Amino acid sequence: MASEIVIIGSGFAARQLVKNIRHQDKNVPVRLIAADSCDEYNKPELSHVFSLGQRADDLTRQTAAAWADSNNVVLHPHTRVENIDTSAHIVRTTAGDFGYAKLVLATGAEAILPPVPGSELLYTLNSQQEYRRCEAELANAKRVLLIGGGLIGTEIAMDFNRAGKDVTVTDRSVGLLASLLPPEISARLQRRLMDNGVNFMFKKEITEVVRHHDSLIATFSDGHRQSFDAIVCAIGLRPAVGLARDAGIGIRRGIVVNDTLATSAEDVYALGDCAEIQGKLMPYLQPATLAAMTLAKNLTGGAAKLMMPTMLVKVKTPDMPLHLAGDPANPSLTWNMVFSPAGVIAKGCDDTGELRAFVVSEEHMKMAFPMLKDIRLPAAH
């Protein structure tokens, strides 16, 4: 059907888009194609499944069929897109060829694995499907190595720890959440986890993983070797741009879009973790939500432009939850930090005294939204 909207992908961004399209137009034909089951689940819950004792199937909120019926969508689960012909406006898939009036790429991002011998032995937790493949092994594992001390790695490490596992975190950076936090707050969070029994190895990288009986032996860049029951990798995500690249659509780190979410190809759009917006990758829920609202209007006859406010990032580590905004890792900022049993209040200002970043934790997180109104970010170029 040449008048229909075709969406490739079934993650949060795709579902938000469908919801917003239906707010604008109840009847426009929408077809959604994805390689997974298309069951609806909340991806952020993957960071907390172990302490809550949840299995992969427990995360399902709504079956694919029920979701498709409630949103008036033609759904193609377990379907692989082979290529896109942008000149003919056709998507070729393992379920057949589909014409489109508008095409949306919501292909998400893939977990990065280190290019080392034995990387196939590492687990990732970037989707319900990935968790389903390793849930039995992780449930039985006592000693777990977590590669990556960033946002997701830190949340998962604390969750493993709360589930009673012996957890070690390794990262090539100098500290926990080094790309998001000032060193003083990073150290406080690290100390909180260490007090709970989490071990850390910084400024090191994995160079090899081998299986030895029922264990995995990890070799580190300093020559140290250690045995674990399971190794989970959370070193970052790589936007899934393969389909776009093969179709001749403009990419840099992600699929490049303008402020209407349009790509370089006529009638092709992108949003979510695969998209590069204003020169940045924004793998968070708030940007995806705002992008979906904007794109839904544009797909149904409107003319909206995406406006990105200052984003609040939430670090869901139960023993020391954090809210932050701006660029807290910027070394040029001057910080005013107050540490107390109630948490942290940290404000980072530039040389003119303008608030450029903040971090608040625990009881002080209620200050985040008022502070968000005061923050000033450099103008985008």
N, C-alpha and C positions, 0 to 999 in steps of 0.2 A: 504494500500500500504506500504510494508515493507521498501521501500527506502525513505520514506518521512520524513521531519522534522515536528514535532508537537510542537506547542507553546501553553502553557496554560497561558492566560492573554491577555489583550488588551490595557494596559496602555502605557505610554511613552516608557518604556524600550522595550516592545514587538514590538512596531511600529518601533523604531529605528533599532531593530534587523532585522525585515523584510526588511526595506529599504537597510540595509547593505548587507543582503543576496542577494538581487537582484542586487546590485553592483557587487557581486562576481559571481553570477550564475543566469541567467534569467529564467532558466527552472526547477531547482530542485523543486520537489513538496513540498509545504508548507501548513500546515493545522493549523488554529488558532482557539482555543476554549476558550470561555469566558462566564461568567455569565451575563454580561451586554449587552447593545444594540450593542456594538462595533462601534458606531459612533465615529468619531475622534473629539476630543476637546483638548484645551490647559489647562491642570490642573492648572498651576500657576495663570490663570485668575480668579480662584475662590476667590482669596484674594482681588479682586477689583470689583466684580460684583455689589455691592450695590451703590457705588459712581457713577458708570457708568450707573446705571439703567438697568442692563442686566438681562434677564430671563435665566433660565437654557438652553432653546432651542437656545438662541442667541449664546451660546458657541460652538455649533456644527460647525465644519469647513468642514466636509465631511461625507456623510452618509456611513454606513458600507458597503453597496453594492458597492458604487462608489470606496471606498478605496480598497476593495477586488479585484475589477476588475482592477484597475490601478496597483496593485502590484502582480497580478496573484496568489492570495491566496484563498484557500478554507476556508470559514468562517463559524463558528458555534456560532452565538450570542444566548444569553439567554439559555445557555447550562451549566449544572453543571457537573463537573468531580466528579465521585463517588469514584474512586480509581485508583491507578497505580500499575500494575504488572511489576516490573522492570526485573524480570527473563524472562518473556514471551514477554517483550517489547510491552505491550498493555496498552492503556488508556481506562478506562470504563467510559462512560458518559451517560447522559439522552438522548442523540441523537444516542447512539450506541457505539460499541467498535471500537477503531482505533489502528492499529499497527504502530509502529514508528521505524525508523532507529536511529534517534536522537530526544531526548525530551528536551524541554526547559521550565523550570518553571519561569514564570514572573508574579507571583501571587500577587505581590505588598504588601501592608501593610494595616492594618485595624486601624481605629481611636479607641483610648483607651477611655473608659468611666470609671469614678470613681465608685468603688463598694459600692454605697450608695443607700438607699431607694429613689426611684423616678428617677433613672438614665435613665429610659426609656422616660422621659420627655425632655431629653436634645437632642439638635440637633448637628450634626457634618457636616463638609463641606469638606470631603475628596474625593468627586467625584461629577461629574455632576448629577448622580442619587440621591445622598444624598441631593444636593441642590434642585433638582426638587421636592423632597418630602416635603420640608419645605419653599419653596420660598414665597408662599403666606403669611404664618405666619410671616416670617422675614420681608417681605415688609411692613406689617401692624404694626409691633412691634415698640413702641416708646422707651421703656426702655429695654436695652439688657445687660445681664451679659455674659462676655467672660471668661470662665475658662481656664487659661493657658496664661502665659506671655512670651512664647517662640517665635520662629521665625514666625510661622503661626499665632499664637494668636495675636501677635503684629500687623502684617499686617492687619488682619481682623478687629481688634479693631479700627485702624486708618481709615479703609474703612467705617465701620459703622459710625464713627464720622463724616467723610466727607459727608456721606449721611444724616446727620442731626439727628442722633439718640443719645439718652442719654446712654452713654456707661460706664460700670464699668468693670474693669479687676481685677480678683483675681488670685493669684498664691501662692503656698506654699514656694517659694523661697524668697530671700530678695529684689529682684528687677527685672526690666524688662530685658529679655534676659540674665539672670544671668549666664547661662552656655556658653554664647558666647562672652560676653563683659566684659571689666574691669569695676569696679563699677562707675568710674567717667563718662564714656561714657554712661553707662546704665542710670545714673541719668540725664544726659543731654537729652537723648531721652525721658525719662519719663517726664521731665519738659516740653518738647515741646508738648507732648500729653496733659499734664495737662493744659497748657496754652490754648489749643483748647477745653477744657471741658471734657476730659476723666478722670474718677475717678479710683483710684487704691486701692486695699486692698491686701497687701503682708503678708507673713507668716501666711496665713489662708488657710483652705481647706473647701470645701463643705461637709457637713455631711448628708444633707437631702434636697430633693426637693418635694414639694407637690403642687397640683393644688388647687387654691382657686378662684372660679368663672372664670373670664377670665385671671387671673394672675397666676404666679408661685411664691411660697414663698420659698426662699433659706435660709437654716440654715447653719451658718458657725461654724468652730471649736471653736470659742470664744463665741458661744452662740448667736451672732448677727443674726437677721433675717431681710430679705429685700425682697420686692416685685418687680418682673420683668415681662415684657410681653413675653420675650423669653430668653432662656439660650443656649449658644453655647459652646461646649466643644472642646478645642484644646490643650489637655495636652500631645499629642504625638501620635506616630504610633507604632503598633506592627506588625512585619513581619508576613505575612500569611504563616505559615509553616505547617499547618495541613496535607495537602496532602503529603508533603515530610516525615513528621514524621510517618504517617500511612504506608507509603511505605518502611520504614526502612532506609531512606536516612539521612545522618548525619546532625544534626542541633545543634546549640548552641542558640544564640539570633536570628540568621537568618539561612538560608540554607547555610551550609558551602561549599565554593568553593575554588579551588586553582587558580593559576594565569592563567589557561586556561579557567576558569569559569566552570570546571567540578566538579560535586558533588561526593559523595562517591559511587554512583551507576553508573555502566557502561552505557555509552551513555546518561546520564542525566546531564543537565547543569542548571544553574540558574543565573539570573541577575536582576538588579533593586532593588526596596525597600525590596524584600524578601530575598536578598542574603547577606551573611556575607563574606566580601572580606578583606583579610589580617587582619582578626580578628575584623573588624569594620563593622558597618552598615553605609551606605553612601546614605541617601535618598535625593540626589540632582541630577540635570539633567546632570551635567558634568560627574560624574562617570558612570551613566547609558549609556551615549553616547559613552564613551571610551570602556566600557564593551561590548556594542553592536558591535562596530567595530571589537574588538578582537574575540568575539564569532562567528561572521559571517564568519570570515576567517577559524576558526577551524571547523565549521560545513560544510564547502565546500571544505575540503581537505587540508587546510593550517595548520600551526603549530605556532600560535601566542601566546604571553604571555602578560598579561595585565600589563601595566606600568602606575602607578598613579602619576602624578605630584602634586605639591602643589595646592590645590583647592582654588578657590576664591568663597566665599559665599556672595551673594547679598541679602541685607535686603531691600525689596521694600516698604518702608514706605515713601510716597511722601513728607511729611513735614520734614523728615530728613533721606534721603536714605543713606545706608551704604554699603561699601565693606570691607570685612575682610578676613584674611587668617591666617593659622597657628593655634595656640592655645591661643587666646586672653584672655581666662578666667584663664589661668595658674597663680596661685598666686606667683610662684617663679620668674616670669619675672620682670625685671626692666624696667619701662616705661618712655619714653620721649613723652609728650603730648603737642600739641599746639592747643589751642582753639581760634577760631576767628569767625567773622560773616560769613566768607566763608566756615566754617565747621571745622572738626577735622582732625588732622594728629597725629596718635599715633603709636609709634614703641616700641615693646616689645623685649628686648634682654636678653639672659641668662648671667651667671656670667663670660663667656668668651668674651662677647660683640657681639656674633652672633645674627643676627636678627632672631627671632623665631616666631613673630606674628606682625600683623599690623591691624589697623582700620583706614579707611579714610571715610569722609562723604561729601556729597553735592558737592561743586565745586572742592574738592580735590580728588574725585573718579577717575579722569583721571590719578592719580598717581598709581593706584592699580596695573596695569599690569607691569610697570617698577619695582615696589617694589617686585612683585611676583618673579621676577628673582633673587632677592637678599636674599630671605628668605631661611633659613636652618632649616630643621626639623630633629629630632633625627632619626637615622636609625631604620627601622622596624625590629622587632625580631620575 
